C-alpha cells in the first residue's frame, strides 16, 4: 500500500467502508413506516437513525481529513484494549437484547470505563448509573420514545 498515493491508504479504505455502510443504512431509513400524527408521541421512527448516520458520516470524514495530514502509525498487532472493547460490545448486545436494555447499558458504560483505565469506584458507579438514567430521561421523557420491555423497563411501564 505504501507505493500507492496517500489517497488509497488504509485510512481511505476504512473511511470508504464506514461511509458505504452508513449510506446503505441511511437509504433503508427512507423506507421506514410513517406513523400517523395522532399516534406519534415523539419523533418519527426514521428520524433518530438518520441523524445518527449523518453524524457518523460527518465524523468519519473529519477523521479521514485529519489522517491525511497525520498518517496513521503502523502497529504490529491490535492492542488488547481493542479486543476487550469488542468483547464488551458483544456482551452488551446479548444483555440488552435478552435481559434488559438498561442493564446492558449499565454493564456497557461500566465495563468500557474499566477496560479503558478508569479505576475510581465512585466514577465507575456514577457512569454506570447516571448515564443509563440520562439516556432513559432523554429518550422517554423528551423524545417520547418507548423502550422494549425488560427487567427494569417493565417496572417503569407497568
C-alpha positions as CSV (number, residue, x, y, z in Angstrom):
1,X,0.0,0.0,0.0
2,X,2.9,2.4,0.6
3,X,3.6,2.6,-3.2
4,X,0.1,3.9,-3.8
5,X,-0.8,7.6,-3.4
6,X,-1.9,8.8,0.1
7,X,-5.5,8.8,-1.2
8,X,-5.5,5.0,-1.4
9,X,-4.1,4.4,2.1
10,X,-5.5,2.2,4.9
11,X,-7.4,5.3,6.2
12,X,-9.1,5.6,2.8
13,X,-10.3,2.0,2.8
14,X,-11.6,2.3,6.4
15,X,-13.3,5.7,5.5
16,X,-14.9,4.1,2.4
17,X,-16.2,1.1,4.3
18,X,-17.8,3.2,7.0
19,X,-19.3,5.7,4.5
20,X,-20.6,3.0,2.3
21,X,-22.2,1.2,5.2
22,X,-23.7,4.4,6.6
23,X,-25.1,5.4,3.3
24,X,-26.6,2.0,2.8
25,X,-28.3,2.1,6.2
26,X,-29.4,5.7,5.5
27,X,-31.1,4.5,2.3
28,X,-33.1,2.0,4.3
29,X,-34.3,4.6,6.8
30,X,-36.2,6.2,4.0
31,X,-38.3,3.1,3.8
32,X,-39.4,3.0,7.4
33,X,-43.1,3.2,8.1
34,X,-44.5,6.7,8.8
35,X,-46.6,6.8,11.9
36,X,-49.8,8.9,11.7
37,X,-49.5,12.2,13.7
38,X,-52.3,11.1,16.1
39,X,-50.2,8.1,17.1
40,X,-46.9,9.7,17.1
41,X,-45.8,10.6,20.6
42,X,-42.4,11.8,19.6
43,X,-40.2,11.8,16.6
44,X,-40.8,9.6,13.6
45,X,-39.1,6.2,13.7
46,X,-36.6,7.1,11.0
47,X,-35.5,10.5,12.3
48,X,-33.1,9.4,15.0
49,X,-31.3,6.8,12.8
50,X,-31.0,9.4,10.1
51,X,-29.5,11.9,12.5
52,X,-27.1,9.3,13.9
53,X,-25.9,8.1,10.5
54,X,-25.4,11.7,9.2
55,X,-23.3,12.3,12.3
56,X,-21.3,9.2,11.7
57,X,-20.6,10.2,8.1
58,X,-19.5,13.7,9.2
59,X,-17.2,12.4,11.9
60,X,-15.7,9.8,9.6
61,X,-15.0,12.4,7.0
62,X,-13.3,14.6,9.7
63,X,-11.2,11.7,10.9
64,X,-10.2,10.9,7.3
65,X,-9.2,14.5,6.7
66,X,-7.1,14.6,9.8
67,X,-5.5,11.3,8.8
68,X,-4.3,12.8,5.5
69,X,-2.3,15.4,7.5
70,X,-1.2,13.0,10.2
71,X,-1.0,9.4,8.7
72,X,-1.8,6.5,11.0
73,X,1.1,4.9,12.7
74,X,1.9,1.3,11.8
75,X,1.1,-1.1,14.6
76,X,2.4,-4.7,14.7
77,X,-0.8,-6.1,16.3
78,X,-4.1,-4.9,17.7
79,X,-3.8,-3.8,21.3
80,X,-5.6,-5.9,24.0
81,X,-7.9,-3.0,24.8
82,X,-9.4,-3.3,21.3
83,X,-10.2,-6.9,21.8
84,X,-11.6,-6.2,25.2
85,X,-13.8,-3.5,23.7
86,X,-15.1,-5.9,21.1
87,X,-16.0,-8.4,23.8
88,X,-17.8,-5.8,25.8
89,X,-19.8,-4.7,22.8
90,X,-20.7,-8.3,22.0
91,X,-21.8,-8.9,25.7
92,X,-23.8,-5.6,25.7
93,X,-25.7,-6.8,22.6
94,X,-26.6,-10.1,24.3
95,X,-27.6,-8.5,27.6
96,X,-29.6,-5.6,26.1
97,X,-31.5,-7.9,23.7
98,X,-32.2,-10.8,26.1
99,X,-32.4,-9.4,29.6
100,X,-32.9,-5.6,29.6
101,X,-31.6,-2.6,27.6
102,X,-30.7,-0.6,30.7
103,X,-28.9,-3.4,32.4
104,X,-26.9,-3.8,29.2
105,X,-26.3,0.0,29.1
106,X,-25.1,0.0,32.7
107,X,-22.8,-3.0,32.0
108,X,-21.5,-1.4,28.9
109,X,-20.7,2.0,30.4
110,X,-19.1,0.4,33.5
111,X,-17.1,-2.2,31.5
112,X,-15.8,0.3,28.9
113,X,-14.7,2.7,31.5
114,X,-12.9,0.0,33.5
115,X,-11.4,-1.5,30.3
116,X,-10.1,1.9,29.2
117,X,-8.3,2.5,32.6
118,X,-10.8,4.1,35.0
119,X,-10.2,2.6,38.5
120,X,-12.1,5.0,40.8
121,X,-15.1,3.1,42.1
122,X,-17.2,6.3,42.5
123,X,-16.6,7.3,38.9
124,X,-17.4,3.8,37.7
125,X,-20.6,3.7,39.8
126,X,-21.7,7.1,38.6
127,X,-21.1,6.4,34.9
128,X,-22.9,3.0,35.2
129,X,-26.0,4.5,37.0
130,X,-26.3,8.2,35.8
131,X,-25.6,7.5,32.1
132,X,-28.3,4.9,31.6
133,X,-30.7,7.1,33.7
134,X,-29.9,10.1,31.5
135,X,-30.4,8.1,28.3
136,X,-33.8,7.0,29.7
137,X,-34.8,10.5,30.5
138,X,-33.7,11.8,27.1
139,X,-35.5,9.2,25.0
140,X,-38.6,8.5,27.2
141,X,-39.4,12.0,28.6
142,X,-38.0,14.4,26.0
143,X,-38.4,12.4,22.7
144,X,-41.3,10.4,23.8
145,X,-39.9,7.0,22.7
146,X,-40.9,3.8,24.5
147,X,-38.2,1.2,25.2
148,X,-38.7,-2.5,24.7
149,X,-39.7,-4.5,27.8
150,X,-37.1,-5.9,30.1
151,X,-36.5,-6.4,33.8
152,X,-36.1,-2.7,34.6
153,X,-38.3,-1.2,31.9
154,X,-41.2,-3.4,32.9
155,X,-41.1,-2.0,36.4
156,X,-41.5,1.5,34.9
157,X,-44.1,0.8,32.3
158,X,-46.4,-1.4,34.4
